[in-house]
Amino acid sequence: MKNKIIKTTQILWRELKRIAEREINFHLIRPTYAILFLTYRCTSKCKMCAMWQRGKNANIKDELSLDEWKKCIDELATMGISTIEFFGGDALLRKDVLIPLIEYAHHKGIFTEFPTNCNLLDRETITKIIDAGLDVIWISLDGIEETHDTIRGKTGTFARVHKAITELQQIKGQRQKPKININCVISKLNLYTFEDIIPYAAEMNIDAIDFEYVGQIPLESIYKSKINGLIPTPFFIPQKDSILLNEKEARYLKKKLQQIRKISINKPRINTTKIDFLSTKNLINGQFPNKKCYICRNIVTIDPYGNVIGCLHFNNYLIGNIKQTPLHLIWRDHKHLTFIKAQTEGRIDICKFCSNGVLRNYTPFQSLQSLYYEAFKKAKK
């Protein structure tokens, strides 16, 4: 009992310190995290994301080279970035830069993450990313078998995920890294089957599962979000029928998550807080309680062509280009501060529908709420 109290106290102190540092960085507009889009091209056709549609028109020859990305990482390290997320599209379409960049960042002491749909994650690639020093691999999985294939828009996607996880565990062996996590997006499409992932993940020795709610930005909100006449072009937009939950479905989800939180297993760690923060009304209207935006203040987001962009969803607001101007001169320049001011004043309406905000814009109170779910409840067991 004494050891549990000591451990809980240590966790609380560490979290309070992290929250304080995060708030200081927010006010100073100091970057600590980077999202690098290696490409907008994608090998999936997801029902909740339109990136693959834009990726079809991507200018491949204009995507940054390995040397250009390395120069970028040099600057990010100088600016104090501690974590880099290599993103897409399907970043494995740029294996020529992804694997050496993981290794390059690793040798600079930067924590690296990489989300993947596993379509191109073959055995050779797995061996290389593990040897490169990747810290966390996030595997997108929204259901078992046909459910996942339907949502991701391609037959055989689940089979490729299963094969990739199997080979990841085999090649990783007793090594501590990378952590193998699953990210599951809940919507109308998998509401009654998403929990099937939990026993599957336990069987496959997955480290953690994060459940999050689908994002869907209405067209009218997009047109209400102009900055100097520029209209955002977000990825999470309605493609056909809405996949948000109705009232009955939303109440079912809340009840189901209560049951899931009572599951007593050490592995995988189950995180539902990204949805716990949401009310039933939020689930129905697709709005998120984002009080303020850390994304445009603390996260450096760079597109495949070297443009530093306002955020993931306002990715046509170009603050500057790292091929033309050093990154440290772009950050906090006039265009950047103009974007931050527009967001702070509530003039970017799409922020209300930003599902990324639940992950990246959590308030100090929400941080403590998450801590309660993940630490204190475990201490009681």
C-alpha positions as a Python dict, from the first residue, in 0.01 Angstrom:
ca = {
    (1, 'M'): (0, 0, 0),
    (2, 'K'): (284, 238, 93),
    (3, 'N'): (455, 174, -240),
    (4, 'K'): (132, 251, -426),
    (5, 'I'): (98, 583, -241),
    (6, 'I'): (457, 676, -320),
    (7, 'K'): (416, 582, -686),
    (8, 'T'): (88, 776, -714),
    (9, 'T'): (247, 1082, -554),
    (10, 'Q'): (538, 1066, -798),
    (11, 'I'): (302, 1041, -1093),
    (12, 'L'): (97, 1336, -967),
    (13, 'W'): (406, 1554, -915),
    (14, 'R'): (544, 1467, -1258),
    (15, 'E'): (210, 1546, -1422),
    (16, 'L'): (169, 1877, -1238),
    (17, 'K'): (518, 1979, -1346),
    (18, 'R'): (442, 1884, -1707),
    (19, 'I'): (114, 2081, -1700),
    (20, 'A'): (293, 2390, -1568),
    (21, 'E'): (562, 2366, -1836),
    (22, 'R'): (298, 2320, -2105),
    (23, 'E'): (113, 2635, -1997),
    (24, 'I'): (433, 2836, -1993),
    (25, 'N'): (517, 2715, -2346),
    (26, 'F'): (162, 2803, -2456),
    (27, 'H'): (200, 3167, -2352),
    (28, 'L'): (553, 3194, -2489),
    (29, 'I'): (450, 3027, -2820),
    (30, 'R'): (744, 2795, -2770),
    (31, 'P'): (742, 2480, -2992),
    (32, 'T'): (798, 2143, -2828),
    (33, 'Y'): (652, 1901, -3085),
    (34, 'A'): (664, 1863, -3462),
    (35, 'I'): (435, 1694, -3713),
    (36, 'L'): (613, 1629, -4041),
    (37, 'F'): (391, 1532, -4334),
    (38, 'L'): (624, 1329, -4554),
    (39, 'T'): (350, 1297, -4818),
    (40, 'Y'): (-22, 1358, -4868),
    (41, 'R'): (-47, 1045, -5084),
    (42, 'C'): (-222, 753, -4918),
    (43, 'T'): (-285, 382, -4974),
    (44, 'S'): (-621, 380, -4795),
    (45, 'K'): (-961, 525, -4884),
    (46, 'C'): (-1093, 589, -4535),
    (47, 'K'): (-1457, 679, -4483),
    (48, 'M'): (-1368, 951, -4228),
    (49, 'C'): (-1079, 1122, -4407),
    (50, 'A'): (-1045, 1292, -4745),
    (51, 'M'): (-666, 1311, -4749),
    (52, 'W'): (-639, 1023, -4995),
    (53, 'Q'): (-850, 1222, -5243),
    (54, 'R'): (-615, 1518, -5225),
    (55, 'G'): (-316, 1287, -5237),
    (56, 'K'): (-413, 1176, -5587),
    (57, 'N'): (-313, 1522, -5710),
    (58, 'A'): (6, 1544, -5505),
    (59, 'N'): (318, 1685, -5670),
    (60, 'I'): (558, 1398, -5598),
    (61, 'K'): (860, 1570, -5751),
    (62, 'D'): (809, 1868, -5517),
    (63, 'E'): (812, 1664, -5196),
    (64, 'L'): (1110, 1740, -4975),
    (65, 'S'): (1427, 1537, -5022),
    (66, 'L'): (1608, 1352, -4746),
    (67, 'D'): (1871, 1624, -4715),
    (68, 'E'): (1603, 1894, -4691),
    (69, 'W'): (1422, 1704, -4415),
    (70, 'K'): (1750, 1647, -4228),
    (71, 'K'): (1819, 2019, -4239),
    (72, 'C'): (1470, 2073, -4100),
    (73, 'I'): (1534, 1830, -3812),
    (74, 'D'): (1858, 2012, -3735),
    (75, 'E'): (1660, 2333, -3688),
    (76, 'L'): (1384, 2161, -3491),
    (77, 'A'): (1645, 2023, -3252),
    (78, 'T'): (1798, 2369, -3210),
    (79, 'M'): (1452, 2511, -3133),
    (80, 'G'): (1406, 2258, -2853),
    (81, 'I'): (1167, 2011, -3018),
    (82, 'S'): (1152, 1694, -2807),
    (83, 'T'): (911, 1483, -3017),
    (84, 'I'): (864, 1434, -3391),
    (85, 'E'): (567, 1256, -3546),
    (86, 'F'): (627, 1135, -3902),
    (87, 'F'): (290, 1163, -4070),
    (88, 'G'): (102, 1116, -4397),
    (89, 'G'): (-99, 1019, -4604),
    (90, 'D'): (88, 697, -4592),
    (91, 'A'): (439, 794, -4484),
    (92, 'L'): (563, 452, -4600),
    (93, 'L'): (529, 581, -4956),
    (94, 'R'): (840, 779, -4860),
    (95, 'K'): (1048, 498, -4712),
    (96, 'D'): (1347, 664, -4875),
    (97, 'V'): (1321, 944, -4620),
    (98, 'L'): (1117, 795, -4334),
    (99, 'I'): (1364, 532, -4214),
    (100, 'P'): (1680, 747, -4229),
    (101, 'L'): (1492, 1036, -4063),
    (102, 'I'): (1386, 817, -3771),
    (103, 'E'): (1749, 723, -3720),
    (104, 'Y'): (1867, 1082, -3768),
    (105, 'A'): (1623, 1217, -3510),
    (106, 'H'): (1697, 929, -3273),
    (107, 'H'): (2068, 1014, -3269),
    (108, 'K'): (1977, 1372, -3178),
    (109, 'G'): (1785, 1249, -2876),
    (110, 'I'): (1443, 1330, -3024),
    (111, 'F'): (1150, 1101, -2940),
    (112, 'T'): (992, 965, -3260),
    (113, 'E'): (641, 843, -3340),
    (114, 'F'): (493, 703, -3656),
    (115, 'P'): (125, 624, -3736),
    (116, 'T'): (57, 365, -4007),
    (117, 'N'): (-224, 177, -4179),
    (118, 'C'): (24, -114, -4231),
    (119, 'N'): (-48, -144, -4602),
    (120, 'L'): (323, -113, -4683),
    (121, 'L'): (468, -233, -4355),
    (122, 'D'): (653, -542, -4473),
    (123, 'R'): (911, -745, -4279),
    (124, 'E'): (1213, -566, -4424),
    (125, 'T'): (1066, -225, -4338),
    (126, 'I'): (980, -338, -3984),
    (127, 'T'): (1338, -450, -3928),
    (128, 'K'): (1472, -116, -4051),
    (129, 'I'): (1242, 106, -3842),
    (130, 'I'): (1318, -95, -3527),
    (131, 'D'): (1692, -75, -3592),
    (132, 'A'): (1655, 299, -3661),
    (133, 'G'): (1535, 352, -3305),
    (134, 'L'): (1164, 432, -3345),
    (135, 'D'): (1003, 495, -3005),
    (136, 'V'): (631, 438, -3079),
    (137, 'I'): (442, 295, -3374),
    (138, 'W'): (71, 377, -3387),
    (139, 'I'): (-135, 122, -3581),
    (140, 'S'): (-470, 234, -3714),
    (141, 'L'): (-731, -32, -3639),
    (142, 'D'): (-1103, 40, -3628),
    (143, 'G'): (-1237, -314, -3599),
    (144, 'I'): (-1175, -678, -3671),
    (145, 'E'): (-1178, -835, -4018),
    (146, 'E'): (-1450, -692, -4247),
    (147, 'T'): (-1534, -398, -4019),
    (148, 'H'): (-1186, -254, -4053),
    (149, 'D'): (-1166, -324, -4427),
    (150, 'T'): (-1497, -144, -4487),
    (151, 'I'): (-1397, 166, -4291),
    (152, 'R'): (-1052, 184, -4449),
    (153, 'G'): (-1192, 133, -4798),
    (154, 'K'): (-973, -159, -4909),
    (155, 'T'): (-1013, -535, -4890),
    (156, 'G'): (-736, -715, -4703),
    (157, 'T'): (-640, -419, -4483),
    (158, 'F'): (-705, -608, -4159),
    (159, 'A'): (-501, -904, -4282),
    (160, 'R'): (-209, -669, -4349),
    (161, 'V'): (-246, -516, -4002),
    (162, 'H'): (-247, -860, -3841),
    (163, 'K'): (60, -971, -4036),
    (164, 'A'): (244, -649, -3951),
    (165, 'I'): (172, -678, -3578),
    (166, 'T'): (282, -1042, -3579),
    (167, 'E'): (611, -957, -3749),
    (168, 'L'): (665, -650, -3532),
    (169, 'Q'): (646, -866, -3221),
    (170, 'Q'): (872, -1133, -3370),
    (171, 'I'): (1143, -891, -3483),
    (172, 'K'): (1120, -668, -3177),
    (173, 'G'): (1166, -965, -2946),
    (174, 'Q'): (1269, -859, -2596),
    (175, 'R'): (1358, -504, -2695),
    (176, 'Q'): (1162, -227, -2522),
    (177, 'K'): (1110, -22, -2838),
    (178, 'P'): (912, 57, -3029),
    (179, 'K'): (598, 54, -2819),
    (180, 'I'): (321, -95, -3032),
    (181, 'N'): (-2, 101, -2987),
    (182, 'I'): (-340, 86, -3156),
    (183, 'N'): (-549, 391, -3241),
    (184, 'C'): (-921, 327, -3299),
    (185, 'V'): (-1159, 590, -3436),
    (186, 'I'): (-1519, 531, -3323),
    (187, 'S'): (-1809, 631, -3545),
    (188, 'K'): (-2144, 501, -3661),
    (189, 'L'): (-1954, 251, -3874),
    (190, 'N'): (-1804, 50, -3585),
    (191, 'L'): (-2009, 152, -3281),
    (192, 'Y'): (-2129, -198, -3194),
    (193, 'T'): (-1806, -384, -3268),
    (194, 'F'): (-1513, -157, -3173),
    (195, 'E'): (-1464, -326, -2835),
    (196, 'D'): (-1367, -649, -3017),
    (197, 'I'): (-1027, -483, -3056),
    (198, 'I'): (-954, -521, -2684),
    (199, 'P'): (-925, -903, -2662),
    (200, 'Y'): (-748, -904, -3000),
    (201, 'A'): (-493, -649, -2875),
    (202, 'A'): (-439, -847, -2554),
    (203, 'E'): (-376, -1162, -2757),
    (204, 'M'): (-131, -976, -2981),
    (205, 'N'): (58, -824, -2683),
    (206, 'I'): (-21, -466, -2782),
    (207, 'D'): (105, -201, -2540),
    (208, 'A'): (-189, 40, -2552),
    (209, 'I'): (-519, 120, -2725),
    (210, 'D'): (-642, 477, -2768),
    (211, 'F'): (-1008, 520, -2854),
    (212, 'E'): (-1108, 850, -3011),
    (213, 'Y'): (-1421, 994, -3173),
    (214, 'V'): (-1452, 1065, -3541),
    (215, 'G'): (-1412, 1423, -3666),
    (216, 'Q'): (-1646, 1569, -3925),
    (217, 'I'): (-1623, 1938, -4016),
    (218, 'P'): (-1941, 2082, -4177),
    (219, 'L'): (-1905, 2273, -4502),
    (220, 'E'): (-2080, 2579, -4357),
    (221, 'S'): (-1819, 2591, -4080),
    (222, 'I'): (-1540, 2579, -4336),
    (223, 'Y'): (-1677, 2885, -4517),
    (224, 'K'): (-1714, 3070, -4186),
    (225, 'S'): (-1342, 3022, -4113),
    (226, 'K'): (-1183, 3258, -4364),
    (227, 'I'): (-861, 3437, -4279),
    (228, 'N'): (-790, 3725, -4518),
    (229, 'G'): (-1025, 3560, -4768),
    (230, 'L'): (-852, 3221, -4745),
    (231, 'I'): (-1087, 2926, -4687),
    (232, 'P'): (-945, 2619, -4506),
    (233, 'T'): (-933, 2280, -4676),
    (234, 'P'): (-956, 2026, -4389),
    (235, 'F'): (-932, 1651, -4436),
    (236, 'F'): (-1211, 1548, -4199),
    (237, 'I'): (-1520, 1646, -4397),
    (238, 'P'): (-1849, 1465, -4474),
    (239, 'Q'): (-1793, 1240, -4776),
    (240, 'K'): (-2147, 1107, -4814),
    (241, 'D'): (-2374, 1021, -4523),
    (242, 'S'): (-2288, 1146, -4175),
    (243, 'I'): (-2107, 893, -3956),
    (244, 'L'): (-2167, 1088, -3635),
    (245, 'L'): (-2379, 919, -3369),
    (246, 'N'): (-2744, 998, -3298),
    (247, 'E'): (-2869, 1040, -2940),
    (248, 'K'): (-2943, 671, -2883),
    (249, 'E'): (-2604, 568, -3023),
    (250, 'A'): (-2422, 835, -2821),
    (251, 'R'): (-2577, 712, -2496),
    (252, 'Y'): (-2485, 356, -2590),
    (253, 'L'): (-2122, 461, -2646),
    (254, 'K'): (-2101, 637, -2310),
    (255, 'K'): (-2237, 329, -2133),
    (256, 'K'): (-2004, 99, -2326),
    (257, 'L'): (-1699, 308, -2232),
    (258, 'Q'): (-1797, 293, -1865),
    (259, 'Q'): (-1793, -85, -1893),
    (260, 'I'): (-1460, -81, -2075),
    (261, 'R'): (-1298, 132, -1805),
    (262, 'K'): (-1383, -138, -1552),
    (263, 'I'): (-1184, -399, -1743),
    (264, 'S'): (-895, -506, -1520),
    (265, 'I'): (-600, -592, -1741),
    (266, 'N'): (-241, -475, -1723),
    (267, 'K'): (-189, -490, -2098),
    (268, 'P'): (-290, -329, -2320),
    (269, 'R'): (-339, 4, -2145),
    (270, 'I'): (-684, 122, -2248),
    (271, 'N'): (-732, 497, -2293),
    (272, 'T'): (-1084, 632, -2342),
    (273, 'T'): (-1025, 986, -2216),
    (274, 'K'): (-1041, 1142, -2565),
    (275, 'I'): (-1409, 1048, -2564),
    (276, 'D'): (-1467, 1080, -2189),
    (277, 'F'): (-1406, 1455, -2232),
    (278, 'L'): (-1704, 1471, -2469),
    (279, 'S'): (-2067, 1509, -2368),
    (280, 'T'): (-2352, 1324, -2535),
    (281, 'K'): (-2436, 1649, -2713),
    (282, 'N'): (-2077, 1675, -2841),
    (283, 'L'): (-2102, 1325, -2987),
    (284, 'I'): (-2428, 1410, -3164),
    (285, 'N'): (-2329, 1744, -3318),
    (286, 'G'): (-1962, 1659, -3372),
    (287, 'Q'): (-1837, 1956, -3173),
    (288, 'F'): (-1540, 1935, -2937),
    (289, 'P'): (-1485, 2139, -2618),
    (290, 'N'): (-1160, 2296, -2734),
    (291, 'K'): (-1102, 2590, -2501),
    (292, 'K'): (-777, 2709, -2652),
    (293, 'C'): (-539, 2589, -2921),
    (294, 'Y'): (-199, 2452, -2831),
    (295, 'I'): (-155, 2317, -3184),
    (296, 'C'): (-81, 2650, -3352),
    (297, 'R'): (140, 2763, -3061),
    (298, 'N'): (342, 2458, -2958),
    (299, 'I'): (339, 2226, -3259),
    (300, 'V'): (543, 2291, -3572),
    (301, 'T'): (347, 2143, -3863),
    (302, 'I'): (524, 2111, -4198),
    (303, 'D'): (368, 1982, -4519),
    (304, 'P'): (541, 1758, -4779),
    (305, 'Y'): (664, 2062, -4974),
    (306, 'G'): (831, 2243, -4685),
    (307, 'N'): (547, 2479, -4600),
    (308, 'V'): (500, 2558, -4232),
    (309, 'I'): (121, 2552, -4200),
    (310, 'G'): (-128, 2693, -3951),
    (311, 'C'): (-250, 2351, -3843),
    (312, 'L'): (-350, 2013, -3981),
    (313, 'H'): (-696, 2136, -4082),
    (314, 'F'): (-598, 2480, -4209),
    (315, 'N'): (-318, 2335, -4415),
    (316, 'N'): (-346, 2590, -4693),
    (317, 'Y'): (-257, 2875, -4458),
    (318, 'L'): (112, 2890, -4540),
    (319, 'I'): (323, 3070, -4281),
    (320, 'G'): (648, 3023, -4469),
    (321, 'N'): (860, 2767, -4652),
    (322, 'I'): (1172, 2610, -4499),
    (323, 'K'): (1337, 2586, -4843),
    (324, 'Q'): (1334, 2963, -4866),
    (325, 'T'): (1351, 3084, -4504),
    (326, 'P'): (1510, 2933, -4192),
    (327, 'L'): (1248, 2777, -3968),
    (328, 'H'): (1334, 2988, -3664),
    (329, 'L'): (1257, 3303, -3867),
    (330, 'I'): (921, 3165, -3980),
    (331, 'W'): (808, 3072, -3629),
    (332, 'R'): (635, 3365, -3454),
    (333, 'D'): (659, 3587, -3761),
    (334, 'H'): (369, 3816, -3865),
    (335, 'K'): (174, 3549, -4057),
    (336, 'H'): (207, 3304, -3769),
    (337, 'L'): (92, 3559, -3510),
    (338, 'T'): (-198, 3660, -3738),
    (339, 'F'): (-316, 3300, -3744),
    (340, 'I'): (-285, 3267, -3366),
    (341, 'K'): (-480, 3590, -3315),
    (342, 'A'): (-761, 3472, -3544),
    (343, 'Q'): (-782, 3145, -3354),
    (344, 'T'): (-773, 3313, -3013),
    (345, 'E'): (-1051, 3552, -3113),
    (346, 'G'): (-1271, 3262, -3227),
    (347, 'R'): (-1270, 3359, -3595),
    (348, 'I'): (-1171, 3009, -3714),
    (349, 'D'): (-1505, 2832, -3681),
    (350, 'I'): (-1370, 2487, -3772),
    (351, 'C'): (-1186, 2479, -3438),
    (352, 'K'): (-1519, 2381, -3280),
    (353, 'F'): (-1516, 2061, -3485),
    (354, 'C'): (-1146, 1977, -3447),
    (355, 'S'): (-1113, 1619, -3325),
    (356, 'N'): (-735, 1666, -3306),
    (357, 'G'): (-803, 1917, -3033),
    (358, 'V'): (-911, 1648, -2790),
    (359, 'L'): (-572, 1486, -2831),
    (360, 'R'): (-357, 1799, -2847),
    (361, 'N'): (-561, 2079, -2681),
    (362, 'Y'): (-647, 1923, -2347),
    (363, 'T'): (-669, 2178, -2066),
    (364, 'P'): (-495, 2146, -1727),
    (365, 'F'): (-823, 2018, -1580),
    (366, 'Q'): (-856, 1759, -1855),
    (367, 'S'): (-497, 1653, -1793),
    (368, 'L'): (-581, 1583, -1429),
    (369, 'Q'): (-900, 1406, -1534),
    (370, 'S'): (-696, 1184, -1765),
    (371, 'L'): (-448, 1124, -1485),
    (372, 'Y'): (-732, 1007, -1261),
    (373, 'Y'): (-858, 759, -1518),
    (374, 'E'): (-517, 617, -1601),
    (375, 'A'): (-321, 637, -1276),
    (376, 'F'): (-541, 670, -971),
    (377, 'K'): (-789, 405, -1081),
    (378, 'K'): (-501, 162, -1137),
    (379, 'A'): (-365, 247, -792),
    (380, 'K'): (-697, 143, -640),
    (381, 'K'): (-682, -205, -792),
}
